[in-house]
Each structure stands twice: as C-alpha cells, then as structure tokens.
C-alpha cells in the first residue's frame, strides 16, 4: 500500500474514533465529552445549541461512522466502493467545518449565547478540509488501481 493510500485510510480510521468519542459520546453523555474539550461546555451555551449539537452527533453517528468504516475497508481491499465512500466522506469533511464556522458567525450576529470560536476551532477543521481536498485528488489520480 502506498504512503498516500495509508494516509487516506489512516484518516478514515482516526476520524472514525474521533466521531465515535466526540459525536456519539455527546449524544449520551454531553457534559463528559464537553469536559474533554470535544464539545462546548453547556454552561457557556444557549440550551438549544446543546440539543442541536446532540442532534448533529446522532446524525454523525448514523452517517459518518458507517461511511468511514466502509471507506477504510474498501480502500484496503482496493475496491471501487472504497473510492466512492471516501469521496462521500471527504465531501462531508469539507462541508461540516463550513457549517460550523457559519453557525458561529450567525450566533454572534444574533446575540445567541455561544462559545466564542477558539483558534483551534479554525485551524483543526481547516487542516481536515485540506486533507479531504488532497485525499479526493489523490484517490482520483489513483482511481485506476481500484476495481
């Protein structure tokens, strides 16, 4: 397996566990996950934002966890479904930071009580977006290696 493909598969595996802890965990034990720094603390948010975050966590559990799993497995097996599923995940990985940054902006404009955007909440999602863009390009360039 090439280094590039290992990076893409590693991205899916690491992301799977981050989503599992940060998003699935928030559905069932929001305050614990917030204490770990993976969600905003309840006492700094409008109560509806906590419930929106939990709803997003459930959607991520139902959609992103299976997609990351199928993508990693399909890429390791060099199957076309691994490519397609990876591209789905990469599209979502470009989309979700954009949604997050947009909601932060509009919460501030509307005077909604929310956690101000920390530098790491700009940098880390930005890095993930760059990996998604690179990974999409890499897989497109090497798509002939999959069946």
PANURO-500567 format. One record per residue: x negated, y negated, z negated of N, C-alpha, C in turn; residue in one letter; residue number from 0. Coordinates in pm, whole numbers. Atoms other than C-alpha are relative to their C-alpha. Example, Ala and Ser with C-alpha at 12.3 -4.5 7.8 and 13.67 -1.06 7.14 Angstrom:
2
n.X: -89; n.Y: 119; n.Z: 0; ca.X: -1230; ca.Y: 450; ca.Z: -780; c.X: -90; c.Y: -120; c.Z: 0; residuo: A; num: 0
n.X: 82; n.Y: 119; n.Z: 6; ca.X: -1367; ca.Y: 106; ca.Z: -714; c.X: 77; c.Y: -109; c.Z: -73; residuo: S; num: 1
***
This chain:
147
n.X: -86; n.Y: 117; n.Z: 0; ca.X: 0; ca.Y: 0; ca.Z: 0; c.X: -91; c.Y: -124; c.Z: 0; residuo: X; num: 0
n.X: 82; n.Y: 121; n.Z: -10; ca.X: -143; ca.Y: -341; ca.Z: 96; c.X: 16; c.Y: -86; c.Z: -126; residuo: X; num: 1
n.X: -6; n.Y: 90; n.Z: 115; ca.X: -214; ca.Y: -607; ca.Z: -163; c.X: 127; c.Y: -85; c.Z: 7; residuo: X; num: 2
n.X: -120; n.Y: 82; n.Z: -16; ca.X: 66; ca.Y: -823; ca.Z: -21; c.X: 126; c.Y: 75; c.Z: -38; residuo: X; num: 3
n.X: -118; n.Y: -79; n.Z: 34; ca.X: 320; ca.Y: -545; ca.Z: -49; c.X: 4; c.Y: 29; c.Z: -149; residuo: X; num: 4
n.X: 4; n.Y: -20; n.Z: 146; ca.X: 205; ca.Y: -474; ca.Z: -404; c.X: 48; c.Y: -125; c.Z: -73; residuo: X; num: 5
n.X: -46; n.Y: 125; n.Z: 61; ca.X: 264; ca.Y: -841; ca.Z: -488; c.X: 152; c.Y: -9; c.Z: 8; residuo: X; num: 6
n.X: -145; n.Y: 8; n.Z: -18; ca.X: 616; ca.Y: -826; ca.Z: -346; c.X: 71; c.Y: 101; c.Z: -91; residuo: X; num: 7
n.X: -60; n.Y: -103; n.Z: 87; ca.X: 700; ca.Y: -500; ca.Z: -525; c.X: -16; c.Y: -41; c.Z: -147; residuo: X; num: 8
n.X: 22; n.Y: 46; n.Z: 137; ca.X: 544; ca.Y: -637; ca.Z: -845; c.X: 93; c.Y: -113; c.Z: -38; residuo: X; num: 9
n.X: -95; n.Y: 109; n.Z: 24; ca.X: 758; ca.Y: -950; ca.Z: -812; c.X: 137; c.Y: 57; c.Z: -35; residuo: X; num: 10
n.X: -131; n.Y: -59; n.Z: 27; ca.X: 1070; ca.Y: -734; ca.Z: -798; c.X: 4; c.Y: 69; c.Z: -137; residuo: X; num: 11
n.X: 2; n.Y: -72; n.Z: 129; ca.X: 967; ca.Y: -524; ca.Z: -1098; c.X: -4; c.Y: -98; c.Z: -117; residuo: X; num: 12
n.X: 9; n.Y: 100; n.Z: 108; ca.X: 865; ca.Y: -820; ca.Z: -1316; c.X: 132; c.Y: -77; c.Z: -10; residuo: X; num: 13
n.X: -126; n.Y: 75; n.Z: 1; ca.X: 1177; ca.Y: -1013; ca.Z: -1212; c.X: 113; c.Y: 83; c.Z: -59; residuo: X; num: 14
n.X: -103; n.Y: -87; n.Z: 56; ca.X: 1397; ca.Y: -713; ca.Z: -1295; c.X: -1; c.Y: -10; c.Z: -153; residuo: X; num: 15
n.X: 7; n.Y: 2; n.Z: 147; ca.X: 1271; ca.Y: -713; ca.Z: -1654; c.X: 27; c.Y: -139; c.Z: -56; residuo: X; num: 16
n.X: -32; n.Y: 136; n.Z: 46; ca.X: 1289; ca.Y: -1093; ca.Z: -1686; c.X: 151; c.Y: -25; c.Z: 4; residuo: X; num: 17
n.X: -146; n.Y: 15; n.Z: -9; ca.X: 1651; ca.Y: -1090; ca.Z: -1565; c.X: 68; c.Y: 85; c.Z: -107; residuo: X; num: 18
n.X: -59; n.Y: -88; n.Z: 100; ca.X: 1728; ca.Y: -796; ca.Z: -1793; c.X: -3; c.Y: -64; c.Z: -138; residuo: X; num: 19
n.X: 13; n.Y: 59; n.Z: 134; ca.X: 1597; ca.Y: -970; ca.Z: -2104; c.X: 69; c.Y: -138; c.Z: -5; residuo: X; num: 20
n.X: -47; n.Y: 139; n.Z: 6; ca.X: 1680; ca.Y: -1332; ca.Z: -2020; c.X: 146; c.Y: -19; c.Z: 34; residuo: X; num: 21
n.X: -137; n.Y: 21; n.Z: -46; ca.X: 2012; ca.Y: -1297; ca.Z: -1843; c.X: 96; c.Y: 102; c.Z: -63; residuo: X; num: 22
n.X: -88; n.Y: -100; n.Z: 62; ca.X: 2163; ca.Y: -968; ca.Z: -1957; c.X: 1; c.Y: -19; c.Z: -152; residuo: X; num: 23
n.X: 7; n.Y: 26; n.Z: 144; ca.X: 2040; ca.Y: -1039; ca.Z: -2309; c.X: 87; c.Y: -116; c.Z: -44; residuo: X; num: 24
n.X: -81; n.Y: 118; n.Z: 33; ca.X: 2215; ca.Y: -1377; ca.Z: -2303; c.X: 148; c.Y: 31; c.Z: -3; residuo: X; num: 25
n.X: -142; n.Y: -38; n.Z: 0; ca.X: 2548; ca.Y: -1211; ca.Z: -2230; c.X: 39; c.Y: 54; c.Z: -137; residuo: X; num: 26
n.X: -33; n.Y: -71; n.Z: 122; ca.X: 2533; ca.Y: -1006; ca.Z: -2550; c.X: -57; c.Y: -62; c.Z: -128; residuo: X; num: 27
n.X: 63; n.Y: 59; n.Z: 119; ca.X: 2302; ca.Y: -1199; ca.Z: -2785; c.X: -67; c.Y: -132; c.Z: 39; residuo: X; num: 28
n.X: 46; n.Y: 127; n.Z: -54; ca.X: 2272; ca.Y: -1553; ca.Z: -2656; c.X: -100; c.Y: -68; c.Z: -93; residuo: X; num: 29
n.X: 85; n.Y: 74; n.Z: 93; ca.X: 2120; ca.Y: -1705; ca.Z: -2968; c.X: -138; c.Y: 64; c.Z: -17; residuo: X; num: 30
n.X: 129; n.Y: -69; n.Z: 9; ca.X: 1847; ca.Y: -1441; ca.Z: -2992; c.X: -86; c.Y: -32; c.Z: 121; residuo: X; num: 31
n.X: 73; n.Y: 27; n.Z: -124; ca.X: 1747; ca.Y: -1489; ca.Z: -2629; c.X: -42; c.Y: -148; c.Z: 6; residuo: X; num: 32
n.X: 36; n.Y: 142; n.Z: 6; ca.X: 1756; ca.Y: -1867; ca.Z: -2677; c.X: -117; c.Y: -22; c.Z: -96; residuo: X; num: 33
n.X: 112; n.Y: 9; n.Z: 95; ca.X: 1525; ca.Y: -1823; ca.Z: -2977; c.X: -132; c.Y: 42; c.Z: 62; residuo: X; num: 34
n.X: 121; n.Y: -42; n.Z: -72; ca.X: 1277; ca.Y: -1653; ca.Z: -2744; c.X: -40; c.Y: -101; c.Z: 107; residuo: X; num: 35
n.X: 30; n.Y: 103; n.Z: -100; ca.X: 1292; ca.Y: -1959; ca.Z: -2515; c.X: 48; c.Y: 33; c.Z: 140; residuo: X; num: 36
n.X: -47; n.Y: -40; n.Z: -133; ca.X: 1468; ca.Y: -1782; ca.Z: -2228; c.X: 137; c.Y: -59; c.Z: 35; residuo: X; num: 37
n.X: -124; n.Y: 76; n.Z: -21; ca.X: 1792; ca.Y: -1982; ca.Z: -2268; c.X: -12; c.Y: -126; c.Z: -85; residuo: X; num: 38
n.X: 0; n.Y: 122; n.Z: 81; ca.X: 1861; ca.Y: -2329; ca.Z: -2402; c.X: 72; c.Y: 26; c.Z: -132; residuo: X; num: 39
n.X: -64; n.Y: -20; n.Z: 131; ca.X: 1947; ca.Y: -2340; ca.Z: -2776; c.X: 144; c.Y: -54; c.Z: -3; residuo: X; num: 40
n.X: -142; n.Y: 34; n.Z: 7; ca.X: 2320; ca.Y: -2351; ca.Z: -2845; c.X: 24; c.Y: -139; c.Z: -62; residuo: X; num: 41
n.X: -24; n.Y: 126; n.Z: 71; ca.X: 2291; ca.Y: -2649; ca.Z: -3082; c.X: -40; c.Y: -124; c.Z: 81; residuo: X; num: 42
n.X: 39; n.Y: 112; n.Z: -85; ca.X: 2146; ca.Y: -2866; ca.Z: -2803; c.X: 88; c.Y: -14; c.Z: 123; residuo: X; num: 43
n.X: -83; n.Y: -5; n.Z: -120; ca.X: 2422; ca.Y: -2794; ca.Z: -2554; c.X: 147; c.Y: -27; c.Z: -30; residuo: X; num: 44
n.X: -145; n.Y: 1; n.Z: 2; ca.X: 2783; ca.Y: -2873; ca.Z: -2488; c.X: 43; c.Y: 148; c.Z: -3; residuo: X; num: 45
n.X: -38; n.Y: -142; n.Z: 11; ca.X: 2962; ca.Y: -2546; ca.Z: -2585; c.X: 35; c.Y: 67; c.Z: 132; residuo: X; num: 46
n.X: -37; n.Y: -62; n.Z: -127; ca.X: 3089; ca.Y: -2492; ca.Z: -2232; c.X: -124; c.Y: 44; c.Z: 78; residuo: X; num: 47
n.X: 122; n.Y: -38; n.Z: -72; ca.X: 2730; ca.Y: -2478; ca.Z: -2099; c.X: -47; c.Y: 138; c.Z: -48; residuo: X; num: 48
n.X: 39; n.Y: -133; n.Z: 50; ca.X: 2659; ca.Y: -2179; ca.Z: -2324; c.X: 83; c.Y: 107; c.Z: 70; residuo: X; num: 49
n.X: -86; n.Y: -101; n.Z: -64; ca.X: 2958; ca.Y: -1995; ca.Z: -2179; c.X: -26; c.Y: 10; c.Z: 149; residuo: X; num: 50
n.X: 39; n.Y: -5; n.Z: -141; ca.X: 2861; ca.Y: -2092; ca.Z: -1824; c.X: -129; c.Y: 81; c.Z: 14; residuo: X; num: 51
n.X: 126; n.Y: -75; n.Z: -4; ca.X: 2510; ca.Y: -1960; ca.Z: -1894; c.X: 24; c.Y: 150; c.Z: -19; residuo: X; num: 52
n.X: -31; n.Y: -141; n.Z: 22; ca.X: 2656; ca.Y: -1635; ca.Z: -2025; c.X: 69; c.Y: 60; c.Z: 122; residuo: X; num: 53
n.X: -66; n.Y: -46; n.Z: -123; ca.X: 2880; ca.Y: -1606; ca.Z: -1717; c.X: -100; c.Y: 23; c.Z: 112; residuo: X; num: 54
n.X: 105; n.Y: -17; n.Z: -100; ca.X: 2580; ca.Y: -1658; ca.Z: -1491; c.X: -84; c.Y: 122; c.Z: -34; residuo: X; num: 55
n.X: 76; n.Y: -117; n.Z: 44; ca.X: 2394; ca.Y: -1398; ca.Z: -1698; c.X: 70; c.Y: 130; c.Z: 39; residuo: X; num: 56
n.X: -75; n.Y: -119; n.Z: -38; ca.X: 2670; ca.Y: -1144; ca.Z: -1635; c.X: -7; c.Y: 21; c.Z: 152; residuo: X; num: 57
n.X: 9; n.Y: -11; n.Z: -146; ca.X: 2673; ca.Y: -1220; ca.Z: -1261; c.X: -140; c.Y: 46; c.Z: 42; residuo: X; num: 58
n.X: 137; n.Y: -42; n.Z: -30; ca.X: 2293; ca.Y: -1186; ca.Z: -1253; c.X: -21; c.Y: 147; c.Z: -33; residuo: X; num: 59
n.X: 11; n.Y: -141; n.Z: 39; ca.X: 2321; ca.Y: -853; ca.Z: -1433; c.X: 63; c.Y: 89; c.Z: 106; residuo: X; num: 60
n.X: -73; n.Y: -82; n.Z: -97; ca.X: 2574; ca.Y: -721; ca.Z: -1183; c.X: -58; c.Y: -6; c.Z: 141; residuo: X; num: 61
n.X: 51; n.Y: 18; n.Z: -136; ca.X: 2399; ca.Y: -856; ca.Z: -871; c.X: -151; c.Y: 13; c.Z: 8; residuo: X; num: 62
n.X: 146; n.Y: 7; n.Z: -16; ca.X: 2030; ca.Y: -928; ca.Z: -927; c.X: -72; c.Y: 127; c.Z: -47; residuo: X; num: 63
n.X: 70; n.Y: -122; n.Z: 46; ca.X: 1932; ca.Y: -621; ca.Z: -1131; c.X: 6; c.Y: 113; c.Z: 103; residuo: X; num: 64
n.X: -2; n.Y: -104; n.Z: -104; ca.X: 2058; ca.Y: -374; ca.Z: -870; c.X: -81; c.Y: -38; c.Z: 124; residuo: X; num: 65
n.X: 75; n.Y: 41; n.Z: -119; ca.X: 1909; ca.Y: -579; ca.Z: -586; c.X: -151; c.Y: 12; c.Z: -21; residuo: X; num: 66
n.X: 144; n.Y: -15; n.Z: 27; ca.X: 1565; ca.Y: -596; ca.Z: -748; c.X: -41; c.Y: 147; c.Z: 0; residuo: X; num: 67
n.X: 30; n.Y: -144; n.Z: 6; ca.X: 1577; ca.Y: -220; ca.Z: -813; c.X: -5; c.Y: 61; c.Z: 139; residuo: X; num: 68
n.X: -7; n.Y: -57; n.Z: -134; ca.X: 1681; ca.Y: -129; ca.Z: -461; c.X: -112; c.Y: -56; c.Z: 88; residuo: X; num: 69
n.X: 108; n.Y: 60; n.Z: -79; ca.X: 1431; ca.Y: -373; ca.Z: -309; c.X: -134; c.Y: 67; c.Z: -31; residuo: X; num: 70
n.X: 128; n.Y: -61; n.Z: 37; ca.X: 1137; ca.Y: -233; ca.Z: -505; c.X: -9; c.Y: 144; c.Z: 48; residuo: X; num: 71
n.X: 0; n.Y: -141; n.Z: -42; ca.X: 1233; ca.Y: 129; ca.Z: -439; c.X: -11; c.Y: 11; c.Z: 153; residuo: X; num: 72
n.X: 2; n.Y: -5; n.Z: -146; ca.X: 1298; ca.Y: 65; ca.Z: -69; c.X: -134; c.Y: -41; c.Z: 58; residuo: X; num: 73
n.X: 131; n.Y: 42; n.Z: -49; ca.X: 968; ca.Y: -117; ca.Z: -21; c.X: -106; c.Y: 108; c.Z: -25; residuo: X; num: 74
n.X: 96; n.Y: -106; n.Z: 31; ca.X: 771; ca.Y: 158; ca.Z: -195; c.X: 17; c.Y: 116; c.Z: 98; residuo: X; num: 75
n.X: -27; n.Y: -108; n.Z: -94; ca.X: 939; ca.Y: 412; ca.Z: 33; c.X: -16; c.Y: -45; c.Z: 146; residuo: X; num: 76
n.X: 17; n.Y: 58; n.Z: -134; ca.X: 876; ca.Y: 182; ca.Z: 335; c.X: 128; c.Y: 15; c.Z: 84; residuo: X; num: 77
n.X: -129; n.Y: -11; n.Z: -68; ca.X: 1246; ca.Y: 177; ca.Z: 425; c.X: 54; c.Y: -138; c.Z: 35; residuo: X; num: 78
n.X: -58; n.Y: 127; n.Z: -45; ca.X: 1435; ca.Y: -94; ca.Z: 611; c.X: 89; c.Y: -62; c.Z: -106; residuo: X; num: 79
n.X: -86; n.Y: 56; n.Z: 103; ca.X: 1682; ca.Y: -130; ca.Z: 326; c.X: -81; c.Y: -75; c.Z: -107; residuo: X; num: 80
n.X: 87; n.Y: 75; n.Z: 92; ca.X: 1389; ca.Y: -242; ca.Z: 108; c.X: -28; c.Y: -139; c.Z: 52; residuo: X; num: 81
n.X: 19; n.Y: 132; n.Z: -61; ca.X: 1318; ca.Y: -525; ca.Z: 351; c.X: 124; c.Y: -87; c.Z: -15; residuo: X; num: 82
n.X: -125; n.Y: 76; n.Z: 1; ca.X: 1680; ca.Y: -633; ca.Z: 374; c.X: 35; c.Y: -43; c.Z: -142; residuo: X; num: 83
n.X: -32; n.Y: 33; n.Z: 139; ca.X: 1735; ca.Y: -618; ca.Z: -1; c.X: -99; c.Y: -102; c.Z: -56; residuo: X; num: 84
n.X: 99; n.Y: 100; n.Z: 44; ca.X: 1412; ca.Y: -809; ca.Z: -63; c.X: 37; c.Y: -138; c.Z: 51; residuo: X; num: 85
n.X: -39; n.Y: 130; n.Z: -55; ca.X: 1527; ca.Y: -1083; ca.Z: 170; c.X: 122; c.Y: -56; c.Z: -71; residuo: X; num: 86
n.X: -115; n.Y: 47; n.Z: 79; ca.X: 1857; ca.Y: -1100; ca.Z: -19; c.X: -47; c.Y: -60; c.Z: -132; residuo: X; num: 87
n.X: 52; n.Y: 47; n.Z: 128; ca.X: 1669; ca.Y: -1135; ca.Z: -347; c.X: -78; c.Y: -131; c.Z: 19; residuo: X; num: 88
n.X: 78; n.Y: 121; n.Z: -24; ca.X: 1432; ca.Y: -1393; ca.Z: -200; c.X: 92; c.Y: -119; c.Z: 30; residuo: X; num: 89
n.X: -96; n.Y: 107; n.Z: -24; ca.X: 1727; ca.Y: -1595; ca.Z: -73; c.X: 61; c.Y: -52; c.Z: -131; residuo: X; num: 90
n.X: -54; n.Y: 39; n.Z: 131; ca.X: 1878; ca.Y: -1592; ca.Z: -422; c.X: -106; c.Y: -71; c.Z: -84; residuo: X; num: 91
n.X: 108; n.Y: 60; n.Z: 78; ca.X: 1538; ca.Y: -1683; ca.Z: -567; c.X: -29; c.Y: -141; c.Z: 48; residuo: X; num: 92
n.X: 9; n.Y: 138; n.Z: -49; ca.X: 1535; ca.Y: -1994; ca.Z: -350; c.X: 123; c.Y: -79; c.Z: -47; residuo: X; num: 93
n.X: -127; n.Y: 65; n.Z: 35; ca.X: 1899; ca.Y: -2071; ca.Z: -435; c.X: 11; c.Y: -36; c.Z: -148; residuo: X; num: 94
n.X: -31; n.Y: 24; n.Z: 142; ca.X: 1910; ca.Y: -2036; ca.Z: -815; c.X: -77; c.Y: -115; c.Z: -61; residuo: X; num: 95
n.X: 64; n.Y: 118; n.Z: 58; ca.X: 1640; ca.Y: -2292; ca.Z: -903; c.X: 64; c.Y: -130; c.Z: 50; residuo: X; num: 96
n.X: -66; n.Y: 118; n.Z: -56; ca.X: 1813; ca.Y: -2538; ca.Z: -672; c.X: 129; c.Y: -29; c.Z: -77; residuo: X; num: 97
n.X: -123; n.Y: 17; n.Z: 80; ca.X: 2142; ca.Y: -2481; ca.Z: -858; c.X: -35; c.Y: -51; c.Z: -139; residuo: X; num: 98
n.X: 39; n.Y: 41; n.Z: 135; ca.X: 1968; ca.Y: -2513; ca.Z: -1195; c.X: -40; c.Y: -147; c.Z: -3; residuo: X; num: 99
n.X: 45; n.Y: 139; n.Z: -1; ca.X: 1792; ca.Y: -2839; ca.Z: -1108; c.X: 115; c.Y: -96; c.Z: 30; residuo: X; num: 100
n.X: -115; n.Y: 85; n.Z: -35; ca.X: 2112; ca.Y: -2979; ca.Z: -954; c.X: 93; c.Y: -17; c.Z: -119; residuo: X; num: 101
n.X: -89; n.Y: 12; n.Z: 115; ca.X: 2323; ca.Y: -2898; ca.Z: -1259; c.X: -63; c.Y: -86; c.Z: -109; residuo: X; num: 102
n.X: 68; n.Y: 82; n.Z: 100; ca.X: 2062; ca.Y: -3052; ca.Z: -1488; c.X: 16; c.Y: -149; c.Z: 34; residuo: X; num: 103
n.X: -14; n.Y: 139; n.Z: -46; ca.X: 2075; ca.Y: -3371; ca.Z: -1282; c.X: 142; c.Y: -51; c.Z: -26; residuo: X; num: 104
n.X: -138; n.Y: 46; n.Z: 16; ca.X: 2456; ca.Y: -3389; ca.Z: -1285; c.X: 46; c.Y: 2; c.Z: -145; residuo: X; num: 105
n.X: -31; n.Y: 5; n.Z: 142; ca.X: 2483; ca.Y: -3300; ca.Z: -1655; c.X: -47; c.Y: -134; c.Z: -57; residuo: X; num: 106
n.X: 54; n.Y: 128; n.Z: 48; ca.X: 2261; ca.Y: -3601; ca.Z: -1726; c.X: 81; c.Y: -118; c.Z: 47; residuo: X; num: 107
n.X: -79; n.Y: 111; n.Z: -56; ca.X: 2459; ca.Y: -3831; ca.Z: -1497; c.X: 137; c.Y: -8; c.Z: -66; residuo: X; num: 108
n.X: -134; n.Y: -3; n.Z: 58; ca.X: 2787; ca.Y: -3721; ca.Z: -1657; c.X: -1; c.Y: -17; c.Z: -152; residuo: X; num: 109
n.X: 9; n.Y: 13; n.Z: 145; ca.X: 2659; ca.Y: -3758; ca.Z: -2013; c.X: 34; c.Y: 127; c.Z: -75; residuo: X; num: 110
n.X: -26; n.Y: -129; n.Z: 65; ca.X: 2706; ca.Y: -3388; ca.Z: -2087; c.X: -118; c.Y: 35; c.Z: -88; residuo: X; num: 111
n.X: 106; n.Y: -38; n.Z: 91; ca.X: 2509; ca.Y: -3270; ca.Z: -2388; c.X: -69; c.Y: 124; c.Z: 56; residuo: X; num: 112
n.X: 79; n.Y: -111; n.Z: -56; ca.X: 2232; ca.Y: -3053; ca.Z: -2246; c.X: -145; c.Y: -16; c.Z: -39; residuo: X; num: 113
n.X: 143; n.Y: 2; n.Z: 28; ca.X: 1869; ca.Y: -2964; ca.Z: -2297; c.X: -68; c.Y: -75; c.Z: 114; residuo: X; num: 114
n.X: 72; n.Y: 69; n.Z: -109; ca.X: 1656; ca.Y: -3215; ca.Z: -2103; c.X: -94; c.Y: 97; c.Z: 70; residuo: X; num: 115
n.X: 84; n.Y: -89; n.Z: -79; ca.X: 1463; ca.Y: -3049; ca.Z: -1825; c.X: -145; c.Y: -14; c.Z: -42; residuo: X; num: 116
n.X: 139; n.Y: -4; n.Z: 43; ca.X: 1122; ca.Y: -2947; ca.Z: -1955; c.X: -88; c.Y: 24; c.Z: 123; residuo: X; num: 117
n.X: 89; n.Y: -21; n.Z: -116; ca.X: 818; ca.Y: -2941; ca.Z: -1723; c.X: -5; c.Y: 145; c.Z: 47; residuo: X; num: 118
n.X: 6; n.Y: -140; n.Z: -40; ca.X: 806; ca.Y: -2562; ca.Z: -1730; c.X: 126; c.Y: 45; c.Z: 74; residuo: X; num: 119
n.X: -125; n.Y: -33; n.Z: -70; ca.X: 1168; ca.Y: -2555; ca.Z: -1610; c.X: 0; c.Y: -56; c.Z: 142; residuo: X; num: 120
n.X: 20; n.Y: 46; n.Z: -138; ca.X: 1049; ca.Y: -2733; ca.Z: -1297; c.X: -108; c.Y: 85; c.Z: 66; residuo: X; num: 121
n.X: 117; n.Y: -68; n.Z: -57; ca.X: 715; ca.Y: -2558; ca.Z: -1246; c.X: 28; c.Y: 149; c.Z: 25; residuo: X; num: 122
n.X: -17; n.Y: -146; n.Z: -15; ca.X: 807; ca.Y: -2190; ca.Z: -1307; c.X: 102; c.Y: 36; c.Z: 109; residuo: X; num: 123
n.X: -91; n.Y: -31; n.Z: -112; ca.X: 1118; ca.Y: -2184; ca.Z: -1084; c.X: -59; c.Y: -42; c.Z: 135; residuo: X; num: 124
n.X: 65; n.Y: 42; n.Z: -124; ca.X: 918; ca.Y: -2376; ca.Z: -824; c.X: -98; c.Y: 104; c.Z: 49; residuo: X; num: 125
n.X: 94; n.Y: -107; n.Z: -37; ca.X: 649; ca.Y: -2107; ca.Z: -831; c.X: 76; c.Y: 121; c.Z: 53; residuo: X; num: 126
n.X: -80; n.Y: -114; n.Z: -46; ca.X: 915; ca.Y: -1839; ca.Z: -797; c.X: 56; c.Y: -25; c.Z: 140; residuo: X; num: 127
n.X: -47; n.Y: 34; n.Z: -135; ca.X: 1058; ca.Y: -2023; ca.Z: -495; c.X: -111; c.Y: 18; c.Z: 103; residuo: X; num: 128
n.X: 113; n.Y: -14; n.Z: -93; ca.X: 715; ca.Y: -2035; ca.Z: -334; c.X: -32; c.Y: 147; c.Z: 26; residuo: X; num: 129
n.X: 21; n.Y: -144; n.Z: -19; ca.X: 667; ca.Y: -1662; ca.Z: -394; c.X: 108; c.Y: 58; c.Z: 91; residuo: X; num: 130
n.X: -110; n.Y: -50; n.Z: -83; ca.X: 1010; ca.Y: -1599; ca.Z: -239; c.X: -20; c.Y: -40; c.Z: 147; residuo: X; num: 131
n.X: 25; n.Y: 44; n.Z: -137; ca.X: 922; ca.Y: -1804; ca.Z: 68; c.X: -115; c.Y: 79; c.Z: 61; residuo: X; num: 132
n.X: 115; n.Y: -77; n.Z: -49; ca.X: 584; ca.Y: -1636; ca.Z: 102; c.X: 39; c.Y: 147; c.Z: 22; residuo: X; num: 133
n.X: -40; n.Y: -140; n.Z: -11; ca.X: 734; ca.Y: -1290; ca.Z: 38; c.X: 89; c.Y: 24; c.Z: 121; residuo: X; num: 134
n.X: -86; n.Y: -12; n.Z: -118; ca.X: 1000; ca.Y: -1346; ca.Z: 305; c.X: -83; c.Y: 0; c.Z: 127; residuo: X; num: 135
n.X: 89; n.Y: 9; n.Z: -116; ca.X: 734; ca.Y: -1448; ca.Z: 554; c.X: -84; c.Y: 128; c.Z: 12; residuo: X; num: 136
n.X: 86; n.Y: -120; n.Z: -1; ca.X: 507; ca.Y: -1156; ca.Z: 456; c.X: 77; c.Y: 120; c.Z: 52; residuo: X; num: 137
n.X: -78; n.Y: -116; n.Z: -42; ca.X: 783; ca.Y: -899; ca.Z: 498; c.X: 43; c.Y: -11; c.Z: 147; residuo: X; num: 138
n.X: -35; n.Y: 19; n.Z: -142; ca.X: 891; ca.Y: -1050; ca.Z: 831; c.X: -120; c.Y: 34; c.Z: 89; residuo: X; num: 139
n.X: 121; n.Y: -25; n.Z: -77; ca.X: 534; ca.Y: -1033; ca.Z: 954; c.X: -33; c.Y: 150; c.Z: 7; residuo: X; num: 140
n.X: 33; n.Y: -143; n.Z: 9; ca.X: 501; ca.Y: -667; ca.Z: 847; c.X: 122; c.Y: 90; c.Z: 16; residuo: X; num: 141
n.X: -125; n.Y: -78; n.Z: -6; ca.X: 856; ca.Y: -551; ca.Z: 921; c.X: -13; c.Y: 126; c.Z: 86; residuo: X; num: 142
n.X: 21; n.Y: -119; n.Z: -85; ca.X: 730; ca.Y: -305; ca.Z: 1186; c.X: -53; c.Y: 121; c.Z: -76; residuo: X; num: 143
n.X: 53; n.Y: -110; n.Z: 81; ca.X: 578; ca.Y: -96; ca.Z: 907; c.X: 108; c.Y: 75; c.Z: -77; residuo: X; num: 144
n.X: -112; n.Y: -59; n.Z: 75; ca.X: 924; ca.Y: -5; ca.Z: 773; c.X: 93; c.Y: 70; c.Z: 97; residuo: X; num: 145
n.X: -93; n.Y: -75; n.Z: -85; ca.X: 1172; ca.Y: 247; ca.Z: 908; c.X: 137; c.Y: 12; c.Z: -63; residuo: X; num: 146
***
